[in-house]
Protein backbone atom coordinates (compact mmCIF):
# COMPACT_ATOMS: atom_id res chain seq x y z
CA UNK A 1 0.00 0.00 0.00
CA UNK A 2 1.20 3.51 -0.86
CA UNK A 3 0.19 6.54 1.24
CA UNK A 4 0.40 10.22 0.36
CA UNK A 5 0.18 12.57 3.34
CA UNK A 6 -0.74 16.26 3.05
CA UNK A 7 1.62 17.48 5.78
CA UNK A 8 0.37 21.05 5.90
CA UNK A 9 -3.01 19.94 7.24
CA UNK A 10 -1.39 18.21 10.22
CA UNK A 11 1.10 21.01 10.90
CA UNK A 12 -1.69 23.61 11.01
CA UNK A 13 -3.89 21.32 13.10
CA UNK A 14 -1.11 20.97 15.67
CA UNK A 15 -0.33 24.71 15.58
CA UNK A 16 -3.89 25.58 16.52
CA UNK A 17 -4.57 22.72 18.94
CA UNK A 18 -1.38 22.43 21.01
CA UNK A 19 -0.48 25.38 23.27
CA UNK A 20 2.29 27.65 21.99
CA UNK A 21 3.89 27.47 25.43
CA UNK A 22 5.48 24.18 24.32
CA UNK A 23 9.02 25.34 23.54
CA UNK A 24 12.51 23.99 22.97
CA UNK A 25 15.50 24.89 25.21
CA UNK A 26 16.02 28.09 23.17
CA UNK A 27 12.38 29.14 23.87
CA UNK A 28 11.27 28.56 20.26
CA UNK A 29 7.73 27.18 19.99
CA UNK A 30 7.63 23.52 18.96
CA UNK A 31 3.91 22.79 19.27
CA UNK A 32 3.36 22.25 15.53
CA UNK A 33 6.57 20.24 15.23
CA UNK A 34 5.56 18.03 18.14
CA UNK A 35 2.02 17.48 16.85
CA UNK A 36 3.15 16.70 13.31
CA UNK A 37 5.92 14.37 14.49
CA UNK A 38 3.53 12.62 16.83
CA UNK A 39 0.98 12.15 14.03
CA UNK A 40 3.62 10.81 11.64
CA UNK A 41 5.10 8.42 14.20
CA UNK A 42 1.67 7.12 15.19
CA UNK A 43 0.71 6.71 11.53
CA UNK A 44 3.85 4.77 10.67
CA UNK A 45 3.51 2.54 13.72
CA UNK A 46 -0.16 1.78 13.13
CA UNK A 47 -0.22 1.43 9.35
CA UNK A 48 3.30 0.06 8.75
CA UNK A 49 3.15 1.21 5.13
CA UNK A 50 5.47 -0.11 2.48
CA UNK A 51 5.70 3.35 0.86
CA UNK A 52 4.88 6.84 2.14
CA UNK A 53 5.27 10.27 0.58
CA UNK A 54 4.78 13.40 2.67
CA UNK A 55 3.94 16.53 0.68
CA UNK A 56 4.12 20.15 1.85
CA UNK A 57 2.57 23.17 0.14
CA UNK A 58 5.22 25.31 -1.43
CA UNK A 59 4.81 28.98 -0.61
CA UNK A 60 5.39 30.76 -3.89
CA UNK A 61 2.99 33.65 -3.45
CA UNK A 62 1.54 35.02 -6.64
CA UNK A 63 3.19 32.41 -8.88
CA UNK A 64 1.15 29.61 -7.30
CA UNK A 65 -0.86 27.53 -9.78
CA UNK A 66 -3.91 27.80 -7.54
CA UNK A 67 -3.65 31.60 -7.54
CA UNK A 68 -3.40 31.62 -11.35
CA UNK A 69 -6.60 29.56 -11.56
CA UNK A 70 -8.44 31.36 -8.76
CA UNK A 71 -6.91 34.76 -7.84
CA UNK A 72 -8.86 34.95 -4.58
CA UNK A 73 -7.26 31.73 -3.31
CA UNK A 74 -6.10 32.46 0.25
CA UNK A 75 -6.78 36.18 -0.40
CA UNK A 76 -8.14 36.74 3.10
CA UNK A 77 -5.62 34.58 4.91
CA UNK A 78 -2.92 36.27 6.95
CA UNK A 79 0.67 35.22 6.28
CA UNK A 80 2.01 32.52 8.58
CA UNK A 81 3.75 33.97 11.65
CA UNK A 82 7.54 33.52 11.85
CA UNK A 83 7.16 31.01 14.70
CA UNK A 84 5.08 28.76 12.47
CA UNK A 85 7.37 29.21 9.45
CA UNK A 86 10.30 27.98 11.54
CA UNK A 87 8.29 24.93 12.57
CA UNK A 88 7.38 24.15 8.95
CA UNK A 89 11.12 24.01 8.18
CA UNK A 90 11.65 21.63 11.08
CA UNK A 91 8.67 19.47 10.04
CA UNK A 92 10.15 19.16 6.55
CA UNK A 93 13.34 17.89 8.16
CA UNK A 94 11.36 15.21 10.02
MOUR-V983104 format. One record per residue. N is the residue number from 0. RES is the residue in one small letter. NEAR is the number of other C-alpha atoms within 10 Angstrom. Layout:
# MOUR-V983104
n & res & near
N & RES & NEAR
N & RES & NEAR
This chain:
# MOUR-V983104
n & res & near
0 & x & 8
1 & x & 8
2 & x & 12
3 & x & 10
4 & x & 13
5 & x & 13
6 & x & 20
7 & x & 18
8 & x & 13
9 & x & 18
10 & x & 24
11 & x & 17
12 & x & 14
13 & x & 22
14 & x & 22
15 & x & 11
16 & x & 12
17 & x & 14
18 & x & 13
19 & x & 16
20 & x & 11
21 & x & 14
22 & x & 13
23 & x & 10
24 & x & 6
25 & x & 6
26 & x & 9
27 & x & 15
28 & x & 20
29 & x & 24
30 & x & 24
31 & x & 28
32 & x & 25
33 & x & 20
34 & x & 20
35 & x & 25
36 & x & 18
37 & x & 14
38 & x & 16
39 & x & 17
40 & x & 11
41 & x & 12
42 & x & 12
43 & x & 13
44 & x & 10
45 & x & 9
46 & x & 10
47 & x & 11
48 & x & 12
49 & x & 9
50 & x & 9
51 & x & 13
52 & x & 10
53 & x & 12
54 & x & 12
55 & x & 14
56 & x & 10
57 & x & 8
58 & x & 8
59 & x & 9
60 & x & 10
61 & x & 11
62 & x & 9
63 & x & 15
64 & x & 11
65 & x & 13
66 & x & 15
67 & x & 11
68 & x & 9
69 & x & 11
70 & x & 12
71 & x & 10
72 & x & 13
73 & x & 12
74 & x & 9
75 & x & 7
76 & x & 7
77 & x & 7
78 & x & 9
79 & x & 11
80 & x & 8
81 & x & 9
82 & x & 15
83 & x & 21
84 & x & 12
85 & x & 16
86 & x & 21
87 & x & 21
88 & x & 11
89 & x & 15
90 & x & 20
91 & x & 13
92 & x & 7
93 & x & 10
